[in-house]
């Protein structure tokens, strides 16, 4: 495989509505596509979309883009979807994904009913924006008026001290919660372990995944890891997910609100390491514009591309149709 050209193509993608978390507000996504071209006309694509507040530095995002583009080419050359090349198993046709309703205070029973009608079994809600007592009360109100077949994946983005987190877990123990991500502003192994002991659902590491070391896999203090591939690359994320699975720890793959190109890489990884889980990949609908065609979602399941590599199809200013182009 002889790479003869490499281009970084910047983009700015407005969001349809602000992405709100306890750490602030995002109104647009800026990044760059990496386009590699080989001497025989193949193209490989990668996406660099830094998001420092979620632990995705510029250097990590660039490394993710470079690795994605190279692996896209390698899998294309092998005639396989990237998930098959990563796992060695048969390709996966689709993945369950969670719906994404945004912040708790903006969510309504009607939105949950719509998510259920669209086939989602899990929806994600951002908590930690308002006082703990208000959010507990709000969740109880939603539970009383919502479809019981939909469970909630909550994400606090490191909003609380330990006392508030304990109060939240205690106040919500009987609600249809599927998991709680990043409850603590200053997370440590002991505090997270204390929360997991009393929580009836998984506590998950996301931004604080740096707490995971060799000892964690021998004595895990939480039940779930949330992996954003842009933090450590596709191969590093694959290794982490396989170690977690061997230790009985659930793995969820989520995007870092990348464009369609980065989202495709995340989905291919999810299909390779945990095709049975419900992943956090329903983010394309937040973008008012995109770098290419994103994988469609039907009845709560993301339909993976049937071609080789990432299966990413660029459009607009990123589209290429050179003579002799090969897939």
Secondary structure by P-SEA (a helix, b strand, c coil): ccccbbbbbbbbbbbccccccccccccbbbbbbbbbbcccbbbbbbbbbbbccccccaaaaaaaaaaaaaaaaaaaaacccccccccccccccbbbbbbbbcccccccaaaaaaaaaacccbbbbbcccccaaaaaaaaaaaaacccccbbbbccccccccaaaaaaaaaacccccccccccccccccaaaaaaaaaacccccccccccccccccccccccccbbbbccccccaaaaaaaaaaaaaacbbbbbbbccccaaaaaaaaaaaaaccccccccccccccccccccccccccccbbbcccccccccccccccccccccccc
